Amino acid sequence: MAKYLIVASRDLMEYKESDFALSLASQLKKSGNDATLYLIENGVLSARRGSEPSSRLTALSKEGVKVFAEDLSLKLRGVKERAEGVAESNMDALADLILTGVDKVIWY
C-alpha cells in the first residue's frame, strides 16, 4: 500500500481539472492505498460548509480519504464552518507529511 498526498491550492469550483484531483483521491483509496487530500490557499474555499464541493469532500472522507484544510488559509478566507469530515490542520503538519509521511506528493 502506497501513501499519496494530494495538495489542492486552487478553488475546486473555479477549475474543471479539480474533478480529476477529487476522483484521483477516491480511486487511490479504493485501490487500497492511503490517500490524503490537503487543502491550502484558495483550495480551502471548497471546505466551507454548504458550498457545492463540500458534499464531495464529505463523501471522500467517508470513503476513508483523509481530508485536511490549512488553518491560516481558512482564517484568511473567512471560512468558519467546515464540511463534515474536513479536519483543520497547519503548515507544520503538511511539511511533516511531505518530508516523512507519504510516498508520493501530487500538487494541484
N, C-alpha and C positions, 0 to 999 in steps of 0.2 A: 504494500500500500504506500503510495507516494503522498506527500503533503504539498498542497498547492495553495498559494496565496494570490488572490486577485485583488488588486488595488484599483478602485474606481475614483478618479478625481474629477470627473465630469458629471454634470447633471444628467441623470439617466433618462430624463424626459426630453432633453434637448438633442441628443444624438441617437440616431437609429441603430448604431452599432452597439448600443447598450444592451439590446436584446441578446446579442452574442455573449456578452460578459455574464449576464444572468443565466443564460442557457448553459454556458460552459461550466459555471459553478455547479449547477444541477447535475449535468452529465458526469462531471468528475466524481461527485458524491455517489451517484447511482452506480458508477463503475467500481466502487469500493475504495476510493481514495478519500483522504482527508482534505476538505475544501473549506477555505476561509475567504469571505468577501469583506474587504475593509474599505469603508467609505471615508474619503477625506475631501477637503476643499468643497467644490460645488456638488460632489457626489453625495454629501450628507443631506441635500435637499430632498432626495428620494426617501430618506428615512423619516421624514415628517409624517406623523400620524395623520391619516386621512388623505395623503397625496396619492395620486394614481399608482405609482410604482410601489407604494408601501405594502400593498397586499402581496405583491410578488416577493418582496423581501421576507415577509412573514412566512410565506409558503416555503421559501428556501430554508429558512430557519427550522421549520417543521420537518423538512427532509433530512436535516442533520448538518446543513451548511452553517458554519459559524459566521454570523454577520455582526460587524462592528462599525460604529461611527465615531470618528475622532472628536473629542470633546471641544477643542478650541474652534474647529470648523462649525460645530453645532452652535456654539455660543455666538460666533461672529455672524452667522446667518439667521439667528433668531429662532432656531428650532428648539422648542421647549419640550414637546412631547414626541417621543419616538414610536415608530411602529412596533407592534408586538414582535419579539424575537430579535430585535436590534439592540445590542448592548453598547453602552458607551465605553470608549477606550481612550488611549492617548498615544502621542507620537513615540514615547519611550517603548510602549508595548509593540507598536508597529516595527520599530527598529529591531527589537529583540526577535520578532518573528522573521524579519528579513535575514538577519545575521545568523540565527541559530535554530529557528523553529520550522523552516519549510525547505523542501527540496527545489521548488520552482516558484518564481515570482513572475506574475503577469501584471504589468502596469497598464491600465486603460485610462 
